[in-house]
Amino acid sequence: MVEIKNKEELINNSKSPLNRKARKLALNSLETALKAADPRGIIKSKVKLKEGLLTINKHPFDLKKFNNIFVVGGGKASGSMAEALEAILKDHITDGTLNVPYASGHYNVQRINLQEASHPVPDEAGVKGTRRMLDLVSQADENDLVICLISGGGSSLMPLPRDEISLEDKKMVTEALLKSGAPINEINAVRKHISDFKGGWLAKKAYPATVINLLLSDVVGDPLDAIASGPAVPDSTTFQDVIKVLKKYTLWNKIPESVKKALLNGEKGHVSETPKADDIAFKRVYNFIVGNNRSASLAAYDKLRDAGLNTLFLTSYMEGEARHVGGMFAAMVREIVASGKPIPKPSGIVAGGETTVTVVGKGSGGRNQEIALGAALKIDGVEGAVIASISTDGVDGPTDAAGALADGKTIPRSQELELNAEEFLVDNNSYAFFSKLSDLIFTGPTSTNVNDISVIVVI
């Protein structure tokens, strides 16, 4: 069971009874969201098998019509998804292979091979597993079924560089994009066009088999072609779009020549575009969003409501620069205190989505830690107010923390330690700041990924 490992410490870090109560409410809410995002529970609730009839979100598939069932895919949640699916299908599965993150835990699977690989920067192990997936689906014919288990992190975990692009060159582009402040849909547009697997190529190569995509979404708004860069769905972006993205973030003149050459050849029509919606391969593809940020965020919302708070589900489309989003949350806190708007105290607000961090400093941190630090500076002195934010995969940026928590005493406590919060924020060093205050949130890897969730409590 996923839980916040240091919850009691976080609650007791505050000397104020009111702040302790607010911390407990916020952390319980986030913990409930993590439980709602558990892939095992999600698959068991969405996928049913009875007398040879497989039903997914009430859509039936007669397994007697298929000679073989192959399972492929990847992502931070794919191991847990595979475990749950194999428990349902058992010996109906002919063979399978998925890419999962290193050290993501043990999964009870016998028929599905799990290849450990690197995230967020791809490695050769990921390439090996991806090639095996293509080898597997290339065996499939019109009487076979391919089930794809796709979740956040799949873009990095399922690499297969296109044309003459090396893995090192692809890694260089990925790292530059991750630091640029570009949103995930733009990052994935680039990934798809330098890949021989993403952007619909998996479905193209599995044709004429029937393909079922079970998707755990980590992308704001759940666009199918952006989740893990859409290996089995049509791609709506073009080579021209990708070149514009790289120029927008001043990366075009910094990327390797092999990548630039491949993209320019694509723009000129010398190499094939990613498969589009009119491709015949997609006539036999079925897509099911089985879990997403909204469902997890609503679970957090329900927890706060059941605790007796006046509640507001703000959005599951949260985007923008993390520190600015934190400042906006703080502004909401101050408005609640001043006017009782948009909801009166005691209040609980939930927002989900995925912000960005434009890295200009040399410190360490993540989106959610930067949200909390941006908020801390603006709620200084407000009693009974807490803003807590986590990444549901348990890994916020390149750190071992899921996120962080701030209240009206965060800045005074930091000043007692002679910490300058603004300097830490400028240096993108939110991890070090909250580490010194013992206000980082730790869950460990959760084997799920449905974006980020932020909770505001004012009592």
DANORVEN-V683253 format. One record per pair of residues at least 24 apart in sequence whose ideal C-beta (glycine too) atoms are under 8 Angstrom apart, sorted by the first residue. I is the first residue (numbers start at 1). J is the second residue. D is the distance in Angstrom with one decimal. If there is no record, write none. Layout:
I,J,D / I,J,D
This chain:
1,35,7.0 / 2,31,7.7 / 2,34,4.5 / 2,35,6.2 / 2,38,6.3 / 2,394,7.8 / 2,443,6.2 / 2,446,4.8 / 2,447,7.9 / 2,448,7.5 / 3,31,5.7 / 3,34,7.4 / 3,443,7.0 / 4,30,6.8 / 4,31,5.3 / 4,34,7.9 / 4,402,7.7 / 4,441,6.0 / 4,442,7.0 / 4,443,5.7 / 5,442,4.8 / 5,443,6.3 / 5,444,6.5 / 6,438,7.9 / 6,440,7.8 / 6,441,7.2 / 6,442,5.1 / 7,31,7.1 / 9,438,6.4 / 10,405,5.9 / 10,438,7.7 / 10,439,6.5 / 10,441,6.8 / 13,437,7.2 / 13,438,5.7 / 13,439,6.1 / 14,407,6.3 / 14,409,6.1 / 15,409,7.6 / 16,383,6.5 / 16,384,7.7 / 16,409,6.4 / 18,383,5.6 / 18,384,4.0 / 18,459,6.3 / 19,383,6.9 / 19,384,6.3 / 19,385,8.0 / 19,386,6.8 / 19,407,4.9 / 19,408,7.0 / 19,409,6.2 / 21,384,7.5 / 21,459,6.1 / 22,384,5.4 / 22,385,6.5 / 22,386,4.1 / 22,407,6.7 / 22,457,4.5 / 22,458,7.3 / 22,459,5.2 / 23,386,5.3 / 23,388,7.6 / 23,405,6.5 / 23,407,6.8 / 23,457,8.0 / 25,304,6.6 / 25,307,5.8 / 25,309,7.0 / 25,348,6.7 / 25,386,7.7 / 25,457,4.9 / 25,459,7.4 / 26,348,8.0 / 26,386,4.8 / 26,387,7.8 / 26,388,4.3 / 26,405,6.9 / 26,455,4.6 / 26,456,7.8 / 26,457,4.7 / 27,388,6.5 / 27,405,7.4 / 27,441,7.6 / 28,303,6.1 / 28,307,7.4 / 29,300,4.4 / 29,301,7.8 / 29,303,4.5 / 29,304,5.1 / 29,307,8.0 / 29,348,6.9 / 29,350,7.1 / 29,455,5.0 / 29,457,7.8 / 30,300,6.3 / 30,388,6.1 / 30,390,5.5 / 30,441,7.5 / 30,453,6.3 / 30,455,5.8 / 32,299,5.1 / 32,300,5.7 / 32,302,7.5 / 32,303,4.1 / 33,296,4.4 / 33,297,6.4 / 33,299,5.2 / 33,300,4.0 / 33,303,7.9 / 33,392,7.0 / 33,453,5.1 / 34,296,7.5 / 34,390,7.8 / 34,392,6.2 / 34,443,6.7 / 34,446,6.0 / 34,448,7.4 / 35,299,7.3 / 36,295,6.2 / 36,296,4.9 / 36,298,7.9 / 36,299,3.5 / 36,300,7.9 / 37,291,6.3 / 37,295,7.6 / 37,296,4.3 / 37,392,5.3 / 37,446,7.5 / 37,448,4.5 / 37,450,4.8 / 38,80,7.2 / 38,447,7.9 / 38,448,6.1 / 39,77,4.3 / 39,80,3.9 / 39,81,4.6 / 39,84,6.6 / 39,151,7.2 / 39,216,6.0 / 39,291,7.0 / 39,447,6.5 / 39,448,5.3 / 40,80,5.2 / 40,81,7.8 / 40,83,6.3 / 40,84,4.4 / 41,84,8.0 / 42,81,8.0 / 42,84,7.8 / 42,216,6.9 / 42,290,5.3 / 42,291,4.3 / 43,80,8.0 / 43,81,5.6 / 43,84,3.7 / 43,85,5.8 / 43,88,7.4 / 43,214,7.2 / 43,290,6.7 / 44,84,5.5 / 44,87,7.8 / 44,88,7.3 / 46,214,7.8 / 46,288,7.2 / 46,290,4.6 / 46,291,8.0 / 47,84,7.7 / 47,85,6.6 / 47,88,5.7 / 47,214,7.4 / 47,290,7.7 / 48,88,7.6 / 49,88,5.3 / 49,89,6.4 / 49,92,7.7 / 54,89,7.6 / 56,212,6.8 / 56,214,7.2 / 56,286,7.8 / 56,288,5.3 / 56,290,7.9 / 57,288,5.3 / 57,290,7.3 / 59,286,6.9 / 59,288,7.4 / 61,145,7.3 / 61,210,7.8 / 61,212,7.2 / 63,92,6.0 / 63,145,7.6 / 65,143,7.3 / 66,143,6.2 / 66,144,5.9 / 66,145,4.3 / 66,210,7.3 / 67,141,8.0 / 67,143,4.7 / 67,144,5.8 / 68,94,4.1 / 68,95,7.8 / 68,139,7.8 / 68,140,6.8 / 68,143,7.8 / 68,144,4.5 / 68,145,7.2 / 69,93,5.3 / 69,94,5.4 / 69,144,7.3 / 69,145,4.8 / 69,146,7.9 / 69,147,6.5 / 70,94,6.0 / 70,95,5.7 / 70,96,6.1 / 70,136,5.3 / 70,137,6.2 / 70,139,7.5 / 70,140,6.0 / 70,144,6.7 / 70,145,7.3 / 70,146,5.0 / 70,147,7.3 / 70,209,7.8 / 71,95,7.7 / 71,96,3.2 / 71,97,7.7 / 71,98,7.1 / 71,111,7.8 / 71,112,5.3 / 71,146,7.8 / 71,147,4.9 / 71,148,7.9 / 71,149,6.6 / 72,96,6.4 / 72,97,6.0 / 72,98,6.5 / 72,133,4.2 / 72,136,6.1 / 72,137,6.3 / 72,146,6.5 / 72,147,7.7 / 72,148,5.7 / 72,149,7.6 / 72,202,7.4 / 73,98,5.1 / 73,99,7.8 / 73,133,7.7 / 73,147,7.9 / 73,148,4.7 / 73,149,3.7 / 73,150,5.1 / 73,151,7.9 / 73,154,7.1 / 73,158,7.9 / 73,231,8.0 / 74,98,5.5 / 74,99,3.6 / 74,100,7.0 / 74,117,7.6 / 74,126,7.9 / 74,129,7.2 / 74,130,7.7 / 74,133,8.0 / 74,149,7.8 / 74,150,7.3 / 74,151,7.8 / 74,153,7.6 / 74,154,4.5 / 74,157,4.3 / 74,158,4.3 / 74,228,6.9 / 75,99,7.9 / 75,100,7.9 / 75,149,7.4 / 75,150,5.9 / 75,151,3.1 / 75,152,5.7 / 75,153,4.7 / 75,154,3.8 / 75,157,6.2 / 75,216,7.1 / 75,228,5.6 / 75,449,6.8 / 76,100,7.7 / 76,101,5.9 / 76,104,7.2 / 76,119,7.0 / 76,151,5.8 / 76,152,5.7 / 76,153,3.9 / 76,157,7.8 / 76,393,5.0 / 76,445,7.5 / 76,447,6.7 / 76,448,6.8 / 76,449,4.3 / 77,151,3.7 / 77,152,7.1 / 77,153,7.9 / 77,216,4.9 / 77,447,5.8 / 77,448,4.6 / 77,449,5.6 / 78,149,4.9 / 78,150,7.4 / 78,151,5.5 / 78,154,7.3 / 78,157,7.8 / 79,104,5.7 / 79,105,7.0 / 79,107,4.4 / 79,109,7.9 / 79,114,5.8 / 79,447,6.1 / 80,107,6.8 / 80,447,4.3 / 80,448,6.8 / 81,149,4.3 / 81,151,6.7 / 81,214,6.7 / 81,216,6.8 / 82,107,6.3 / 82,109,5.4 / 82,112,4.8 / 82,114,6.9 / 82,149,5.9 / 83,107,4.5 / 83,108,5.4 / 83,109,5.6 / 85,112,8.0 / 85,147,7.0 / 85,149,6.7 / 85,214,7.6 / 86,110,7.1 / 86,111,6.0 / 86,112,5.8 / 95,136,6.1 / 96,136,7.5 / 97,129,6.3 / 97,132,4.9 / 97,133,5.7 / 97,136,6.1 / 98,129,7.4 / 98,133,7.9 / 98,149,6.2 / 99,125,8.0 / 99,126,5.6 / 99,129,4.2 / 99,130,6.7 / 99,133,7.9 / 99,154,7.7 / 99,157,4.3 / 99,158,5.4 / 100,157,7.1 / 101,153,6.6 / 101,157,6.6 / 101,445,7.0 / 103,445,7.3 / 104,445,5.6 / 104,447,6.0 / 105,445,6.9 / 105,447,6.2 / 117,157,5.0 / 117,158,8.0 / 118,156,7.0 / 118,157,7.6 / 119,153,5.0 / 119,156,4.6 / 119,157,5.4 / 120,153,7.4 / 120,156,4.8 / 120,174,7.2 / 120,178,6.3 / 120,398,7.9 / 121,156,6.5 / 121,171,5.2 / 121,174,5.8 / 121,175,6.0 / 122,156,5.1 / 122,157,7.4 / 122,159,3.6 / 122,167,6.5 / 122,170,6.5 / 122,171,6.1 / 122,174,6.8 / 123,159,7.8 / 123,167,7.4 / 124,167,6.4 / 126,156,7.2 / 126,157,5.5 / 126,158,6.4 / 126,159,4.7 / 127,159,5.5 / 127,160,6.1 / 127,161,7.6 / 127,167,6.2 / 129,157,7.9 / 129,158,7.3 / 130,158,4.8 / 130,159,6.3 / 130,160,4.5 / 130,197,5.4 / 131,160,6.8 / 133,158,7.4 / 133,197,7.6 / 133,202,7.2 / 134,160,7.5 / 134,197,6.9 / 134,202,7.4 / 134,205,5.7 / 137,202,6.8 / 137,205,5.9 / 137,206,4.0 / 137,209,6.8 / 138,205,6.2 / 138,206,7.9 / 140,206,5.8 / 140,209,3.6 / 141,208,6.4 / 141,209,6.5 / 142,208,4.1 / 142,209,6.7 / 142,210,7.9 / 144,209,4.5 / 144,210,7.3 / 145,209,6.6 / 145,210,5.1 / 145,211,7.9 / 145,212,6.8 / 146,206,4.9 / 146,209,5.0 / 146,210,7.1 / 146,211,4.8 / 146,212,7.3 / 147,211,7.9 / 147,212,4.9 / 147,214,6.7 / 148,202,6.9 / 148,211,6.4 / 148,212,6.9 / 148,213,4.8 / 148,214,6.9 / 148,231,7.0 / 148,232,5.0 / 149,214,5.5 / 150,213,6.0 / 150,214,7.0 / 150,215,5.0 / 150,216,7.2 / 150,227,6.0 / 150,228,4.8 / 150,231,6.9 / 150,232,7.4 / 151,215,7.3 / 151,216,4.0 / 151,218,6.7 / 151,227,7.7 / 151,228,6.7 / 151,448,7.4 / 151,449,5.6 / 152,216,6.9 / 152,217,7.5 / 152,218,2.6 / 152,219,7.5 / 152,227,7.2 / 152,228,6.9 / 152,393,6.8 / 152,449,3.4 / 152,450,7.2 / 152,451,7.6 / 153,218,7.3 / 153,228,7.3 / 153,393,7.0 / 153,449,5.8 / 154,227,7.4 / 154,228,2.7 / 154,229,7.1 / 154,231,7.3 / 155,187,7.7 / 155,188,5.8 / 155,191,5.1 / 155,198,6.7 / 155,228,5.4 / 155,229,4.4 / 158,197,5.8 / 158,198,7.1 / 158,228,6.9 / 158,231,6.6 / 159,195,7.1 / 159,197,7.7 / 160,195,5.7 / 160,196,4.6 / 160,197,4.1 / 160,198,7.9 / 161,194,6.3 / 161,195,6.9 / 161,196,7.1 / 162,193,7.6 / 162,194,5.3 / 162,195,5.7 / 162,196,4.7 / 162,262,6.1 / 163,258,7.8 / 163,262,5.0 / 163,265,7.8 / 163,271,6.8 / 164,258,5.3 / 164,261,7.5 / 164,262,7.1 / 165,194,5.5 / 165,256,7.7 / 165,258,4.9 / 165,259,5.7 / 165,262,5.7 / 166,256,7.9 / 166,258,6.6 / 169,255,7.9 / 169,256,4.0 / 169,258,5.0 / 169,259,5.6 / 170,194,5.9 / 170,259,7.4 / 172,255,7.1 / 172,256,5.9 / 173,251,7.8 / 173,255,5.4 / 173,256,7.2 / 173,259,5.6 / 176,251,5.3 / 176,254,6.4 / 176,255,7.0 / 177,249,7.4 / 177,251,7.1 / 179,359,4.6 / 180,249,4.1 / 180,251,6.4 / 180,358,7.3 / 181,249,7.1 / 181,321,7.3 / 181,356,5.0 / 181,357,6.9 / 181,358,3.5 / 181,359,7.6 / 182,245,6.7 / 182,248,7.8 / 182,249,5.5 / 182,356,7.2 / 183,220,7.9 / 183,319,6.5 / 183,354,7.6 / 183,356,6.0 / 184,218,7.7 / 184,219,5.8 / 184,220,7.8 / 184,226,6.7 / 184,354,6.3 / 185,219,6.6 / 185,223,6.7 / 185,226,4.7 / 186,245,4.7 / 186,248,7.9 / 188,219,7.9 / 188,226,5.1 / 188,229,4.3 / 188,230,7.6 / 189,237,4.2 / 189,241,5.7 / 189,242,5.5 / 189,245,6.0 / 190,242,5.1 / 190,245,5.9 / 190,246,6.7 / 191,229,4.8 / 192,225,7.9 / 192,229,4.9 / 192,230,6.8 / 192,235,5.5 / 192,237,6.7 / 192,274,5.6 / 193,237,7.4 / 193,239,5.7 / 193,242,4.7 / 193,262,7.8 / 193,263,6.4 / 193,266,6.4 / 193,274,6.5 / 194,259,5.9 / 194,262,6.2 / 194,263,7.4 / 195,229,6.9 / 197,231,5.6 / 198,228,7.4 / 198,229,3.8 / 198,230,6.4 / 198,231,5.0 / 198,274,8.0 / 199,225,7.4 / 199,229,6.2 / 199,230,5.9 / 199,231,7.4 / 199,235,4.0 / 199,237,7.8 / 199,274,3.6 / 199,275,7.1 / 200,225,7.7 / 200,230,6.3 / 200,231,7.2 / 200,232,6.9 / 200,233,6.2 / 200,234,5.4 / 200,235,5.0 / 200,274,5.4 / 200,275,3.6 / 200,276,7.7 / 200,279,7.1 / 200,281,7.5 / 200,282,7.5 / 201,231,6.7 / 201,274,7.0 / 201,275,6.7 / 202,231,3.8 / 202,232,4.7 / 203,231,7.3 / 203,232,4.0 / 203,233,7.0 / 203,275,6.9 / 203,281,4.9 / 203,282,6.2 / 203,285,5.3 / 204,275,4.9 / 204,279,6.6 / 204,281,4.8 / 206,232,7.3 / 206,281,7.4 / 207,280,7.0 / 207,281,3.9 / 207,284,6.7 / 208,284,6.5 / 209,284,7.0 / 210,284,4.9 / 210,285,7.9 / 210,286,7.5 / 211,284,6.3 / 211,285,4.5 / 211,286,7.1 / 212,285,8.0 / 212,286,5.1 / 212,288,7.1 / 213,285,6.7 / 213,286,6.9 / 213,287,4.6 / 213,288,6.5 / 214,288,5.6 / 214,290,5.4 / 215,287,6.6 / 215,288,6.6 / 215,289,5.2 / 215,290,6.6 / 216,290,6.2 / 216,291,4.7 / 216,292,7.5 / 216,448,6.9 / 216,449,6.9 / 216,450,6.5 / 217,289,5.6 / 217,291,7.0 / 217,292,4.1 / 217,293,7.0 / 217,450,6.5 / 217,451,7.9 / 218,293,7.7 / 218,354,7.5 / 218,393,7.9 / 218,449,4.6 / 218,450,5.8 / 218,451,5.4 / 219,354,7.6 / 219,451,7.5 / 220,293,7.3 / 220,316,7.4 / 220,317,5.4 / 220,318,7.3 / 220,319,5.9 / 220,353,4.8 / 220,354,5.7 / 220,451,6.7 / 221,317,6.2 / 222,289,5.4 / 222,292,5.3 / 224,287,5.5 / 224,289,7.8 / 232,285,6.1 / 233,282,7.4 / 233,285,7.0 / 233,287,6.2 / 234,275,6.1 / 234,276,5.4 / 234,277,4.1 / 234,279,6.7 / 234,282,5.6 / 235,273,7.9 / 235,274,3.8 / 235,275,6.5 / 235,276,6.7 / 236,276,7.7 / 236,277,7.7 / 237,274,7.5 / 238,273,6.4 / 239,263,5.6 / 239,266,3.5 / 239,267,4.4 / 239,273,6.8 / 240,267,5.5 / 243,267,6.3 / 291,448,7.8 / 291,450,6.1 / 292,316,7.5 / 292,450,5.7 / 293,352,4.2 / 293,353,6.5 / 293,392,7.8 / 293,450,4.7 / 293,451,4.2 / 293,452,7.9 / 293,453,7.2 / 294,352,6.7 / 295,450,7.6 / 296,352,6.9 / 296,392,6.3 / 296,450,5.0 / 296,453,6.3 / 297,350,5.2 / 297,351,7.3 / 297,352,3.7 / 297,453,5.5 / 298,350,7.8 / 300,350,4.8 / 300,453,5.9 / 300,455,6.1 / 301,348,7.5 / 301,350,4.5 / 304,348,3.3 / 304,350,7.0 / 304,455,7.3 / 304,457,7.3 / 305,348,7.3 / 307,348,7.4 / 308,346,7.1 / 309,346,4.9 / 309,347,5.9 / 309,348,3.9 / 309,457,7.2 / 309,459,7.6 / 310,343,4.4 / 310,344,5.7 / 310,345,7.5 / 310,346,6.5 / 310,347,4.9 / 310,348,7.3 / 311,343,7.2 / 311,347,7.3 / 311,348,4.8 / 311,349,7.3 / 311,350,7.5 / 312,342,6.1 / 312,343,5.1 / 312,347,7.2 / 312,348,7.6 / 312,349,4.7 / 312,350,7.5 / 313,349,8.0 / 313,350,5.5 / 314,349,5.5 / 314,350,6.4 / 314,351,4.2 / 315,351,5.4 / 315,352,7.0 / 315,353,6.6 / 316,351,7.8 / 316,352,4.3 / 316,353,6.1 / 316,451,8.0 / 317,353,5.4 / 318,351,4.7 / 318,352,6.0 / 318,353,2.9 / 318,354,7.2 / 318,355,6.5 / 318,452,7.3 / 318,454,7.0 / 319,353,5.5 / 319,354,6.7 / 319,355,6.3 / 319,356,7.4 / 320,355,5.7 / 320,356,7.2 / 321,355,6.7 / 321,356,6.1 / 321,357,7.3 / 321,358,6.5 / 322,355,4.1 / 322,356,6.6 / 322,357,5.1 / 322,367,4.6 / 322,368,7.4 / 322,370,3.9 / 322,371,4.9 / 322,374,6.6 / 323,357,7.9 / 323,370,5.2 / 323,371,7.3 / 323,373,6.9 / 323,374,3.5 / 323,425,6.1 / 324,374,6.7 / 325,355,5.1 / 325,371,5.5 / 325,374,7.1 / 325,454,7.7 / 326,370,6.8 / 326,371,4.1 / 326,372,6.3 / 326,373,6.7 / 326,374,2.8 / 326,375,3.8 / 326,376,7.7 / 326,378,7.6 / 326,387,7.0 / 326,389,7.8 / 327,374,5.0 / 327,375,6.8 / 327,377,7.6 / 327,378,5.3 / 329,371,7.2 / 329,375,5.1 / 329,387,5.1 / 329,454,6.6 / 329,456,5.6 / 330,374,7.5 / 330,375,4.5 / 330,376,7.9 / 330,377,7.6 / 330,378,3.2 / 330,379,4.7 / 330,387,6.9 / 331,378,6.8 / 332,456,6.4 / 333,375,7.9 / 333,378,7.9 / 333,379,5.3 / 333,382,6.0 / 333,385,4.7 / 333,387,7.1 / 333,456,6.3 / 333,458,5.6 / 334,378,7.4 / 334,379,7.1 / 334,382,6.9 / 336,458,4.9 / 337,382,6.2 / 337,385,7.3 / 337,458,6.7 / 345,384,7.8 / 345,458,5.5 / 345,459,6.1 / 346,457,7.8 / 346,458,7.0 / 346,459,4.2 / 347,456,7.6 / 347,457,7.2 / 347,458,4.8 / 347,459,7.7 / 348,455,6.9 / 348,456,7.0 / 348,457,5.3 / 348,458,8.0 / 349,455,7.2 / 349,456,4.1 / 349,457,7.9 / 350,453,6.8 / 350,454,7.3 / 350,455,5.6 / 350,456,7.8 / 351,453,7.5 / 351,454,4.8 / 351,456,7.8 / 352,450,7.9 / 352,451,5.9 / 352,452,6.7 / 352,453,4.9 / 352,454,7.4 / 353,451,5.8 / 353,452,6.5 / 354,451,4.6 / 354,452,5.4 / 355,452,6.9 / 357,397,7.1 / 357,428,6.5 / 359,428,5.4 / 360,426,7.8 / 360,428,6.6 / 361,426,6.0 / 361,427,3.5 / 361,428,3.8 / 361,429,6.2 / 362,427,6.2 / 362,428,7.6 / 362,429,7.7 / 363,424,6.9 / 363,427,4.2 / 363,428,4.7 / 363,429,2.4 / 363,430,7.3 / 363,431,7.1 / 363,432,6.2 / 364,397,7.4 / 364,398,6.6 / 364,399,5.9 / 364,428,7.6 / 364,429,6.4 / 364,431,4.4 / 364,432,6.6 / 365,396,7.7 / 365,397,5.7 / 365,399,6.6 / 365,428,5.6 / 365,429,6.1 / 365,430,3.5 / 365,431,4.4 / 365,432,7.8 / 366,391,6.6 / 366,395,7.9 / 366,396,3.1 / 366,397,2.6 / 366,398,7.4 / 366,399,5.5 / 366,401,7.1 / 366,403,7.2 / 366,430,7.4 / 366,431,7.3 / 367,391,6.9 / 367,396,6.4 / 367,397,6.4 / 367,452,6.1 / 368,396,4.7 / 368,402,7.2 / 368,403,3.3 / 368,404,6.3 / 368,441,8.0 / 368,452,5.6 / 368,454,7.4 / 369,396,5.8 / 369,397,7.1 / 369,399,7.3 / 369,401,6.6 / 369,403,6.1 / 369,404,4.4 / 369,430,3.7 / 369,431,5.8 / 369,433,7.9 / 369,434,6.0 / 369,440,7.2 / 370,425,7.2 / 370,428,7.1 / 370,430,4.9 / 371,403,7.8 / 371,404,8.0 / 371,454,6.1 / 372,403,6.8 / 372,404,3.9 / 372,405,6.1 / 372,406,4.4 / 372,430,7.1 / 372,434,6.8 / 372,439,7.7 / 373,404,7.2 / 373,406,7.0 / 373,421,6.5 / 373,424,6.6 / 373,425,5.3 / 373,430,4.4 / 373,433,6.0 / 373,434,7.2 / 374,425,6.7 / 375,406,5.1 / 376,406,3.8 / 376,407,7.9 / 376,410,4.1 / 376,411,5.8 / 376,414,8.0 / 376,421,6.3 / 377,411,6.6 / 377,421,5.6 / 377,422,6.7 / 377,425,7.2 / 379,406,7.0 / 379,407,7.1 / 379,408,5.2 / 379,410,7.8 / 380,408,6.4 / 380,410,7.6 / 380,411,4.3 / 380,412,7.3 / 381,408,5.4 / 381,411,7.9 / 381,412,7.7 / 382,407,7.9 / 382,408,3.9 / 382,458,7.9 / 383,408,5.6 / 384,408,7.5 / 384,458,6.3 / 384,459,4.5 / 385,456,7.7 / 385,457,7.1 / 385,458,4.8 / 385,459,8.0 / 386,455,7.8 / 386,456,7.4 / 386,457,4.8 / 386,458,7.9 / 387,454,6.9 / 387,455,7.5 / 387,456,5.3 / 388,441,6.8 / 388,454,7.1 / 388,455,5.2 / 388,457,8.0 / 389,452,6.3 / 389,453,7.1 / 389,454,4.0 / 389,455,7.4 / 390,441,5.5 / 390,443,7.2 / 390,452,6.7 / 390,453,6.0 / 391,449,8.0 / 391,451,7.7 / 391,452,5.2 / 392,446,6.4 / 392,448,5.8 / 392,449,6.0 / 392,450,5.0 / 392,451,6.5 / 392,452,6.9 / 392,453,6.3 / 393,445,6.9 / 393,446,5.7 / 393,448,6.5 / 393,449,4.1 / 394,443,4.2 / 394,444,5.5 / 394,445,4.9 / 394,446,4.1 / 395,445,6.5 / 397,431,7.7 / 399,431,4.9 / 400,442,7.2 / 401,431,6.5 / 401,434,7.6 / 401,440,4.1 / 401,441,6.2 / 401,442,5.8 / 402,441,4.9 / 402,442,6.3 / 402,443,4.5 / 402,446,7.7 / 403,440,7.6 / 403,441,4.7 / 403,452,7.5 / 404,430,6.7 / 404,434,4.3 / 404,439,5.7 / 404,440,5.3 / 404,441,6.0 / 405,434,7.8 / 405,439,5.0 / 405,441,6.1 / 406,439,7.0 / 410,437,6.7 / 410,439,7.0 / 413,437,5.8
